[in-house]
């Protein structure tokens, strides 16, 4: 049984009306979703009024923090160009000078690509919304191809200058695994000719990590935004990977 009521004591990050859905089927999880311009916080029916207040506020704050992080990751092509110039200066001695850096919706089997002969770098739009350090790591990887076209030791030495390379690699490997892609398929491929597109080291077809909310009751018209384990206070939407 589910009950949906207006919660007048709080509002969403953008002033949205907040509704609380109590469910007798929900035992250990709380989540927040957005539907038709409103926020719906789903909680176990057993929650007291105090627990309801605590968890409604907690989930709104968690959603706001997640959307702030996502906002920093959604960049325009011009933003990517400026970021590339900055990363090149900080980690590659300013030697990598791309002619163009842009998002691409055609990168279905790679996170990014670089054509050294033209100086063009493309990042998959699937990276949008991922942590900023992941985007920066992929961009450094592609910038390094302007100096080292292949995936040999020289290229790795350049990408290792970025301090979050291993962390970003692990994040992307997790995304690959979450979509049931074999880990072997995510490893660096053969070295490329100077005029060929250079694959990012993870050739995954994946997007954001899947939610682990086993009690999620959202209908098809609801976007799942965040969830939490009531007992362990653990987010189930991948926030632990920031």
C-alpha positions, 0 to 999 in steps of 0.5 A: 500500500502506498500513500502520497502526501504533500510535504509543506516543510521543505522544497527542492533545490529549484523550489520544487514542491515535495511529496512524500510517498509512504510504502508498506513494501519498502523496508530499508531504502529511501529514494528521491525522484522527480516527476512533472516538476515535483520531487517525490521522496519514497520512505518506508511506511514504518517511519516516524514523523521525526524520521520522515523530516530527517530523511526528506531533508537528507535526500533533498540535500543529497540530490542538490549536491549530485546536481551541482556535481553534474552541472560542473561536468556538463560543459560546452565545446568551448568549455572543453577547449578551455579545459584542454588548454588548462590541462595541457598547461598543467600536466603536459608542459603546454605542448599538447595543442588541439585544433578543436575539442568537442563532444560527440554523440557518435562515440558508441564504443569509446570514451574519446578519440583523437586524430593527431594529424588534424589535432581534433579531439572528441569526447563521448557525450556519455561522459556528461554527468560523470565526475569532473575528474573522469572527464579530465582524465579522458581528456588528458589521455586524448591530449597525450595522443597529440604527443604520443599517438600510440598506447606505449610507455611514452603515452602512459607516462604522460597520462600518469602525470594527471593525479586521478588517472587510476581512479578515473580508470577504475570508475570507467571500468566499473561502468563497463562492468555494470553494463555486463561488458567483459573487462577484456574488451575495455583494455587498450587496443593496438597502437594507431597510425598517426592519421587514425582515430585513437581509442580511449583505453576503455571501449565500453558502451555504457552510461551512468552506473545503475541504481542499486535500490531493490525496492524502487517503485517508480513508474515509467514516467519517473526519472530515478535520481538518488536512493539510500540504504536506511540502515547503512546511510549509503547512497545507491546511485554511485555517489560513493565514486565521486 
